[in-house]
Amino acid sequence: MSEVILILGASGQIGNELTEKLREVYGNNQVIASDIRTGNSMMMNAGPFEIIDATDKDTILKMIKKYHVTQVYLLAAMLSATAEQYPEKAWSLNMNSLLAVLDLAKEKHIKQVYWPSSIAVFGPTTPKEKTPQKTIMEPSTVYGISKLSGEFWCNYYHEKYGVDVRSLRYPGIISWKTKPGGGTTDYAVDIYFKAIESGHYNCFLSKETRLPMMYMNDAVEATIQLMQAKPSDIKIRTAYNLASMDFSPEEIASEIKKHIPGFTITYSPDFRQKIADSWPSSIDDTAAKKDWNWQPKYTLQSMTETMLKNIKKGERSL
């Protein structure tokens, strides 16, 4: 039987592109996009779209029954910088949505769950270089606390109820299709847009702040690859470390200057600097490579070329 996939939080940064790719793989009508508000016209016209509050278990169940859903991708979440401003709302959304979906899997309404974790699960006491799969995890943000708790709920539901739930610890994700959405790593998206719009970027992190990053295509491929892997290959049911590249604002600016020689950057670190300082600068994802053959394709150079080319193309078509 072909999979029928429900995506909760499809209008977010990852949701938009993951929905598009999943529809390519499984067919437009096999992938039901949903969010708490209407999505972009391409998403809504390409296949089924439903308005769903990701914390509303009854409505999610109704949609599972309506479309005979087999997999749920739960992407709805409040991201790091925004969550610091609304801690209780962030905890409620991030945790209640996950528990609702895990319960539906436990009750056998669906057979598989995808839920993204993040490098935010790590904290100031975590080894910063080549952060291991298993290590000290003492997150210092609401987002990180909710993601760490979520990882252990996933593992608990797998161990206790046999729920097939899978997860990745995403680094910062970079894409030209969706504007930044409140994450600490979002400077690495915004910098490309500003480079083309004004030739200048004022960065909210210091120039030497090194963080793990990934181009969106690699993140989407990793997610689908993980979900398509045989259950016996998935050895980790908290979340897999995932890595591609790491760089500082100074390094990304220098790469942009190769394409836009007049580009300038200044630095005005704000409250997000403290969040970034608590995260790893590089990630060891040996387990993902070993268990299900994960391999990223993009480098800082190839990503920069792709980002600038597509943003320019978008500007010209407006």
Secondary structure, DSSP 8 states (H G I E B T S, - for coil): ----EEEETTTSHHHHHHHHHHHHHH-GGGEEEEESS---HHHHHHS-EEE--TT-HHHHHHHHHHHT--EEEE-----HHHHHHSHHHHHHHHHHHHHHHHHHHHTTS-SEEE--EEGGG--TTS--TTB-SS------SHHHHHHHHHHHHHHHHHHHH---EE-EEE-EEE-SSS---S-GGGHHHHHHHHHHHTSEEEESS-TT--EEEEEHHHHHHHHHHHHHS-GGG---SS-EE---EEE-HHHHHHHHHTTSTT-EEEE---THHHHHHTS-SSB--HHHHHHH-------HHHHHHHHHHHHHHHHHH-
